[in-house]
Amino acid sequence: MPFTLCHRVMENISKVIVGKSQSIELLMIAVLAEGHALIDDVPGLGKTLLAKSLAKSIGAGFERVQFTPDLLPSDITGFNVYDQQSGRFVFQPGPVMTNVLLADEINRTIPRTQSSLLESMEERQVTVDGKTYPLPLPFFVMATQNPIELEGTFPLPEAQLDRFLLKVRLGYPEEEEEVVILERFREEDPLAGLEPAAKTQDILEMQSARRKIHVSRPVAEYITAIVRATRNNPALRLGASPRGSLALMRAGQARAALEGRDYVLPDDIKYLALYALAHRLIVSDEERLRGQTAERVLGEILGQIPVPAAREV
């Protein structure tokens, strides 16, 4: 399997990003699983730098959209303009026509504009004035959002959240890591000299190989049990959909690939469940007022469901 190249990509990203090896791995899992990632954290932690480092490391096209309250859907997807010379309308592509799209502070714009990415994220295409345009492949959206408690933010609609394969938090660096950041960026920006470690065609081939990673019946049943338990939990107003089941399975395949295995283990699923499912769950109003969170409820569910034995897998 060609997945050793993924480790070269992650090492390349680490030439710019200090620490955060887990976050980099989760980002690579999302790319391999043909999904998208939502980075939820406060400003200034390197979310934009992480997306740029990924794009450069795979030799991909990169576009950044700063989401603001006055942003329109056409500012993302593109629009038709009238060409006087030809006497017809010509499509002007928007920034979504790229490989890696950074949707920066996605929750600072209105839900209508947020939702303009739905078709692109799910079907890898955009439709403008009734005409459909395919997006370049691979296509990966990395969206960042500030915590919803901050002023001037709009919670993402459930349908939008469901399109993200994983939700990741970077967190503040450790003390030694912050010292290294100061030293690394003291004289120059390491991103400027970063060379690609792979090509976009390599990513497409690895995505194709990832689909062949074996998922046994017990592992599939384990995924199903977790997801169905979220739908029946009284603390949750909304559980995970079948899209959540598929996301967890594909993420498990990607992690198995990075670990050098051609089969998924229950441990892959248990490890990734919080990242793949928690953002899809909605806690009931009563439980939310009591301080309950989706992560805590999901953690309780994972503790209650038996993990398949190794001999069964």
Summary of the structure (lengths in Angstrom):
residues: 313
radius of gyration: 20.2
end to end distance: 20.7
largest distance: 70.2
contacts: 1006
relative contact order: 0.16
helix: 46%
strand: 16%
